[in-house]
Amino acid sequence: MKIPFLDLEQQYESIKSEIKESINNVLDNRNFINGPETKSFEKNFLEVHGAKYGKGCSNGTSAITIALRSLNIGPGDEVITATNTFFATIEAIAEVGAKIVLVDCDADTYSICPKHVQEVVNEKTKAIIPVHLYGNPCDMDAITKIANEHNLYIIEDCAQAHLASFKGQAVGTFGEAGSFSFYPGKNLGAYGDAGFTICNSPELEKKISMHINHGRTLKYEHEFLAGNYRIDEIQSAILNVKTKYIAEWTQKRIEAAKYYDSKLSDKFKVIKRLDDVKAVYHLYVIEVENRDKVLKSLKEAGISCGIHYPIPLHLQPACKQLGYKLGDFPVAEESSKRLLSIPIFPEITREQQDFVIENLLKI
Ligand SMILES: *Cc1c(COP(=O)(O)O)cnc(C)c1O
């Protein structure tokens, strides 16, 4: 049996005719930017995720940049995030010229550790970016408390957490803004690049919309220098089709994760989920000793796995100038050697899961 880490083919097969029709519609109408599909997708995505305001944009990285810019965060400001995230989170901070401040993650949830956030807040701190890594919601009670005490913005990186919620409230809606990626492998994936920035007010939505589209108010009237971070109509059309199914696909991920939990959680350390959260399992992550050996035997059995992420950001060559060193964030450093992401996608079968479980337990 061959088990891919991620299977985009089955999903495509199930919606192929709808997708082709939606792309053809765009081609027939030749309305390639800011057309009806984008407007409709924006409305539909906000509704299914559980948010009120927001705009589609070019990708998940620019979605964070746009949120930061729209909140006037820039040079002289500090923004706090966790060292165990995807590189894009900190690129956005660098792009607006703010200082990247990293903190360690919690040893049980692998989410940003609120205690460590508290320790690095100072008068220059403007925002916290909690990342709902693997689709597992962070402790938004603790983060909101810190943000309120120190008057900080919260921008949630929800690139891996479409439809996830914390105590019944959609992720991305706790503070000022939230960002999403529709990179093809994400839970809701385009067939190219796309993203979304959600926010908490119509005023901020307007600002976001201007930052996405040349700072413009009307055609050829520009209020400030911004850039082009637009989503295109073909990606919107594709995402509009997929948005109809995302709730169902998410439910299937949750069921697959429950099954892994029932068979693996007493043999391996698995990520702790806080009470009363809806995690959406972009990835299913366990900890193993001897990861190289485990990866090799799984590969030989035909099972593809991933590592998210092998190098914490403070130890990346690109982050040398931030001045961090080995030993600064021990939880992230130690877990990065043991984390293993095993196959999970909505279409994974029990039989495939049993094969993964059986092989893992054998090792
Ligand atoms: C994928 C991802 C991003 C970036 O999204 P792109 O669409 O690839 O730019 C940002 N943050 C996290 C946590 C991600 O997983």
The ligand as a Gaussian input file, in Angstrom:
#p B3LYP/6-31G(d) Opt

LIG

0 1
 C        1.318000      28.569000       4.606000
 C        1.560000      29.485000       5.743000
 C        1.751000      30.867000       5.563000
 C        1.967000      31.505000       4.232000
 O        1.044000      31.282000       3.260000
 P        1.411000      31.433000       1.703000
 O        0.046000      31.421000       1.072000
 O        2.241000      30.290000       1.314000
 O        2.080000      32.747000       1.515000
 C        1.858000      31.660000       6.683000
 N        1.820000      31.147000       7.918000
 C        1.670000      29.822000       8.141000
 C        1.619000      29.311000       9.540000
 C        1.538000      28.948000       7.058000
 O        1.393000      27.641000       7.290000

